[in-house]
Amino acid sequence: MIITGKLTRTLLALTSTLSVASGAPAAAAGPHHAAAAAASTDHSSLSWKPCRTLIHEWDPEDGRTECATVTVPLDYARPQGRKIHLMVSRIKATSPKKRRGVLVINPGGPGNPGLDMPAILGRTSVAGIGVDHDLIGFDPRGVGFSEGKVCDPSAQDGPDPDPKATPAEQFRQGYQKTARYNARCVGYDPAFIGGLSTNVVAMDLDRIRTALGEKRISFYGISWGTALGAVYRSRYDGHVDRMLLDSVMPPVFSMKAMNDGPVLAAEANFSRFARWLAARDSRFHVGRTPKAVTGNVVKLARQLDEHPPTVHLPDGRTVAYDGGRLRMIMTYQRGRWPAMAASIAALRDGGTPPLSGEEGDAQGVRNSAGLHDSPTGGLLMQISVLCNDQGPDPDEQTMWQQEQRNLKSSPLFSWMAGYEHWCAGWPLAAQPWHLKRGASALQLVGHHYETVTPYRWAQGMQRRIGGALLTVEDGVHGSLNQISCGSKAVEFFSTGRVTNGSCPGVPGQ
């Protein structure tokens, strides 16, 4: 994912918690209808005003980004019915004489706000895309200032799984709690929740194109934004100029694919690490072969599960070092391989490992009923899009059996299947993607060692819809704009030239 500044409440592109993040709603006013005289290149029918005059949290120093609203049908099958309003942003091309058109940006999620993406990308290695394109950001429906909504957990959903119950019973309780949450939240406004899907957001994107007065748009999508781009191009190829998709979603979408992909990618990365570690057995004594390394690390993780030692960390804290910490460490990238090996040896020998395996703090949870307006909301949209795209999960017993197979086949990384039963009991019908090849210029970008959206997904998407595939030699999700290779994105949008080459990524990653 990309963290996009003040307006974005951090929501991982592929998160693994069902908790709804809370945040104080920001004050926002509707755009005024009086607009400054449009430039000669401005074909938009929208009424633009500086975003800082409309949105309380906007950077007061940003005088370039303008905002406006686009009105779209809640249900495209009933275009004259209920309407919703999408907030869009714009930074005009810095060289109007070179202006080619507009370039719409989506940072992923689904559920990440995108209004500040034009300004954010203007401070990265892809900033040159704004020379000859107006950069367009938007909050997708159900997110942020596009009628963002949250649905808080409630006592109606039932208690958390009993930690003293058997694993199978804990799974059953969790599955049923998720099903009750899903049924309750959808029930508040089925028409609104039913409109939160990749297909519908693609239709919104085409309405934004029309409102901008453009025959064609270019598009830059990251993470789930690649799914939005692929669906849009499949539906409206004639409306696409150039499209770049970084950290690509699977071409055949399902929550099972979303669960299996990261696990398999982590296994592949660990296999590389095991070969490296086996070659250094004289130093670390973990195993002379990759198979021996793997067996000894799995054995150590299970020992830590049963008897977690008390470890005094260098910062003065004392922690119980269980197998989960070791498993987390085993997902780190190649720049940390020496420290990973030292951590294994230290835990085996009763020492202090150099790595802790810790993540950031968990987000808070509110507890009130109903759908709430929220300019910071995004997780409800994420759940809704993923579940509307797929439809309901299989039944509880099928999913439990699937989880047990994963645990057996991947004892170190099965926990990375983070969408455990997100769509349990989902009450709405599936809205599947229908991807196909197109004629418009398409550049895919895959990251060789990434586990969030694995590289093989980019390869599969290329086989499905065409285009060229640029390989970034790192494991960092959506990192193109963080590295010098971002110049290839600038070249692509300026010239239309695609590449199947490769480039260095984030060092050590």
N, C-alpha and C positions, 0 to 999 in steps of 0.2 A: 504494500500500500504506500501511498504518499501522504505524509502529514502536511496539511495545507494551511497552517497558520491559525489565526485567532478564531475564525468562524468554525473550524472543524473540531468537533469533539472526537477524540481518538476512537476509532472503531476499526479493528483489524479487518483487512479485506476478507480474511477467512478465519473468523473468530470461533471460539469453541465454548462460549457461555451463553446461556439463555437469559441471564439477568439483563434487565433494561436499565441502561445508565441514566442517572438523573443529572439534571443541570438546571441552573436558573434560566428561565426563558429570557431571551434578549428582546428589548423593545424594537419594534419594526413598524414602519409606516408604509402604506401603500404608495407606489410610485405616483407622482403628480402627472397630470396630463399635459402640462405645458412643457414643451421640449425646445431645446436650442435648435437653431437652424442646422439642418443636416448638411454634412459635407457632400461634395458632388459624387463621392463613391458610396454614399449611404443610401441603400435601396430599402432600408427597413421601414416598416409602417409602425414601429414601436415608439413609445414615448420614453426616451432615455433621460435619466437624471443621475448625477453622481451617487454612487452607492453609499458614500459616507453621509449623504443627507437623508438616506432612507433607512439605514440599518444602524442601530445603536452601536454594535460592536465593531463596525467597520473601521479600519485604520484611518484616523483623521488626516494623515499625511498623504493618503492615496487620492490624488485628484484626477487620475486617468481612468479608473474603472467606473463604468456606467452600468446602471441596472434598469430593468424594465420587467413587465409581466406579460406572459403569453397565456391566453385563455384556451383551454382544451376541453373536450367532452370527458366526463368521468367514464362513460362507456361509449366506445366508438360505434357500437351497434345501435346506439340511440343518440345520434349527434345533436339533436335538438333538446336533449334532456339536461340533466344536472351537469354543471360545469365546475372545473377546478382551475386554479391559477398557478402557473409555474413562474418562478423568478429566474431570470437569466441575467448574465453580466457580459460586458464587452470591454476590451481594450483595442482601440483601432490600430491598424497597421502603422508602424513608425515611418514607413516610406510609402505614402499614398500613391505615388506615381508607379510603384512596383506592385501595387496591391493586386493579388490574384483572386481573393475571395475571403471566405470565412473558414475558420478552423475551430470546430467544436471539441471540447475536452471533457472527458469523464474519468475521475480518479478511481472508480471501482466501488467495492463494497460487496454486494449492492447495499447502498445506504449511506455512502460517504457524500457529504455536501460538496458541491463543485463550483460555487460562485467565485471563490477566490483563486481558482486554478489559473486563470490567465495571469494574474499578478505573481503567483508562486512560480510558475514555469518561466516567467520573465527574469527570475534570479537563478536559473539553472543552466546547465550546458546546452539546453535546447532553446535558449532565449531567442535565437535567430529566427524561429518560426514566426515571431511576431513582426518581422520586418515587412513581409509581403502578404500577411494575413491578418484580418481582424480575429483576435482570439476571443472565443465565446465559451463561457462557463454556464452551468445551470445546476440547480438543485433538482434532482428527479422528483416526480410526484411522491408524496408521502415522506419527504426528507426536508429538513431545514425550513427554508422560507417558501417552499412549494407545498404548503399545507402539511408540514411535517407532523406526524402523530407518534405517540408512544402508547403502549399498553402495559401497565405495570403488573408485576406478579401480584396475586391476591390469595388470601386464605381460602377462597373458593377452589383454588387449584389443588388443594390438599397439602399435606406436610411433605417435607423433604424425605428422601428415602432413609429408612432406619439403618444407621451405620452398623448395628449389631445383627442385622439380617444377613442371610446368605447372599452371595453375589447375584445369583439368579433372582432372588426376591427383591434385592435393591434395584436391579434393572427393571423388573416389572413395575415397581412403585414409581420409578423415574419416568418410565414410558407412559404410564397412566396420568401422571401429573402433567407431563408435556401435552398429552392429548386434551386434558381438561383446559389447560391454558389456551391452546390453539382454538378449541371450540368456543371458548368464552370471548376471546379477542376478535375472532372473525364475526361472531354473532352481534357485536355492537354495531357494525356497519359492513355487511357482506359486500355491498356494491363497491365501496371504497377499497376494501382489502382485496377484492377480486381484481381490481384494476392495477394492482402492484405486481407486474410481471415484466419479464424482459421484452416480450412482444409488444406490450402496451407502451412501455417507455420508448421503444423504437418508433412507434407511431407518434408519440409526443415529440420525439426528435425531429420527425418530418414536419410536424406543425411548427416547430421552432424555425426550421429552414424556411418555410413559407412566410412566417412572420418577419424573418430577416430579409425577405425579398430576394432570395438567392435561388437560382436554378439548381445549383449543386453545392454541396458542402464538403470540406475535408474534415477528418475526424482523427483524434488521438485518444485511444482508450487504453487504460491500464487495469489489469486484474479483471474483475467482473465487467469493467468497461470494454474489454475485448469481446465478451459475449454480446454486449449491447451493439458494438460495432459490427460483429459478424452477422447478427440477426438483422440489423438495419441494412447492411449491404445486400443480404439475401433477399430482402423485401423490396429495396429501393435502389438497386445497383445504378440505375440511370441518374440518380440524384447524388451520387458520390463522385467527388473529384479524386482525392487521394486519402488513403486510410492507413494509419499505423497502429498496430496492436501490440502492446508490451506486456509480457507475462500472461500467457494466453490460457484461457479456460478450455476444458475438454470439449471436443466437437460433438460428442454425444453426452448430453447432460443427464446426470442423476446424482442423488446424494451418495449413492454407493461409489460412483466415480470420484466424487469429492472426498470421500473417506479413504478409498484405496490409493489414490494417486500420491498423497504425501507420504504414506507408509512405504510404498514401493520406492519412492525417490530417496527417502531416508535410508532404506536398506542398501540401495546402490551406493550412496555416499559412504555408508559405514563399511561396505566391502572394500572401497578404495583405502579407507583409513586402516582397515585390518591388514591389507597387504603392506601398507607403509609400516605399521607397527610390527608385523612379523619380521620384516627386514631389519628391525632394530631390537631384536629379542635380547641381544647381549647387554643392552642398556636397561630395558624395562621389564624383561622376563615375564611377558604376558602370554607368549606362545610363539612357536617357531614357524607356524603356518597360519594363513588367514582363518582356516577352520578352527584351529586351536585357540586363536585370539577370540573369535566369536564365542566359542563355547565357554571360555574362561570369563569373558565379560558378562554373558548371560548368567552364569553361575554366581558371579559376584553380585549382580543386581538382585538376584533372588535371596542371597544371604543378607543383603542390606534390607530387603523387604521384611525378613523375619527378625533380624536383630540390628536395627539401625544404631550405629555408634554415635556417641556424643562427640561433636567436632567443634573445636574452638577456632573460629574464623579469625583472620588477621585484623578485622575491624573490631574485635572484642566480643562479638556475639557468639553464643553457644547454640548450636542447632543439632537436631537429630538427623543424621545424614542417611535418609532412606534410599531405596532403589530408584524412586522417581527422580531424585536429583542426578543420579548417575545416568539414567536414561535421557534426561534433558541434555546433559553434557555431551552425550554421544550424537546429538543432532547438530553440534557446532560445525562450522566450516573449516576448511583445511588450514587457514592461518592459525588455528588453535590446536592443531594436531599434537604438537609437543606437550602443551599443557593438559590436553585430554589424556595422553598417555601417562603423564606424571600423576594425574588425578586417580587413574585406575590403580597405579602402583601404590600410591599413598593409602587409598582405601583398603587395598589388600593387606598392606603391612601395618595398618594402624597409625598412619601419619596424617598430616593435614593436607588435603588436596588444594591445588592452586585455584581451582574453579569451584563455584558454589552451585551452579545450575539454577539460580534464582531468576524469576521474571519480575515484571512490574507489579504494582499493587492492584488488587481487584477493584472493580468499580462498584459504587454503592447502589442500593436498590431501594426504590420507593415502594409504598404499598397502598395504592388507592385504586378504585375500580374505574373501568371505562377507558375510552380513547381520549387522549389529551393532546391539544395542540402543543407543538414543541419545535422551535427552530433549531434544536439540537438533536432531534430524534433521528434515528437511523437503523436501530436494530430491528424494530418492528418491520420496517421495509425490507430488511435483509431476509428475515424469516419468511415474510410473505412472498417475496420474489422467488426464493429458492423452492418453497413449497408449492407455489402456483405453477412454476415451471415444470416441476416433477409430478405433482399430485401427492397423495398421502403415502407415507412410508408403508412397507409391508407390516404384517401383524407382529405383535410383540414376540412370539415364540420364534418366528423366522429371523427376526433381527438379533435375538439373543444367540441363536445358533451361529449366525454370521459373525457375531462378535467373538464367540469362542473359537471359531476357525481362525480369525485374525490373530487372536492372542497366541494360538499354537504356532502359526506360521511366522509370526513376528513378535517374539517375546520382548524385544527391546523397543519396538516402535508402534505397536498396535494402538497405544494411547493417542497417537497422532490422528486417528480417525475421529475428528472432533465433532462431526455432525451426527452424533450417536443416534438420536431419535427425534431430531428437530421437527420432522413432519408427521409425528405420530398423530393419528386421528384427524389429519387435515381435512376439513369438510368441503373443500372446493375442488372442482375438476382440474386436471392437468392442462396446461397451456404450453405444449412442447415447442421447442425451436424447430424450424424447418430450414436448415442451412443448405446453401447451394453455391456453386461457383458463379463468379461475376467477371465483368470485363474491366472494372475500374482498378486503378493502381492500388496494390495492397502490399504492405511491408509488415511481416510478422517479426517479433523479437522474442527469442527464448533464452533463458538463463540456464547454462549447462548443469549446474548443481543445485538448482532451486528445489525446495520441497513444498512451497505454498501452491504454486501452479507449476507442476513439474515440466521439464523440457519436452518430454514425450507428448504432452498435450499440445504443445506448439507444433510438433511434427505431425500429429494427427489432424490438427486444424488445417495445416497446409495441404495435406492429402485431401481433405474434405472440401475446402473452398478455394484452394489455389494460393497465389501470391508467393513472395520470396521470404526466406527465413534467415534473419541475421542471428547468429549465435554469440551471446555474451558469455565469456568464460568466468562466470562467478555464480554464486548461489543466492543473490540478493533480489528479492521480489521487486519488480518494477524499477530497476536501478538505472535505466538508460539515461534519464535526465541528471544522474549524479556523476556521470563519468564522461571522459572526453569523447567517447563513442557517440555521445548525443549529437555530435556534428553530423552523423549520418542521418538522423531524423530531420535536421535542418535541410540537408541536401535533398532528401527525399521529397519533402513538401515543396521545396523550391523548384526542383527539376523533374520530379516524377521518377527518377532512377531508383530502382530497387537493387538489393544485394542479397546474395546467399552466402556471404562471407562470415567472418568472425572478428571479434575484437576483444581486448582485455577488459575485464570488469573491475569491480571494487577490489583493490589489493587485499590479498589474504582471504578473500571470501568466495 
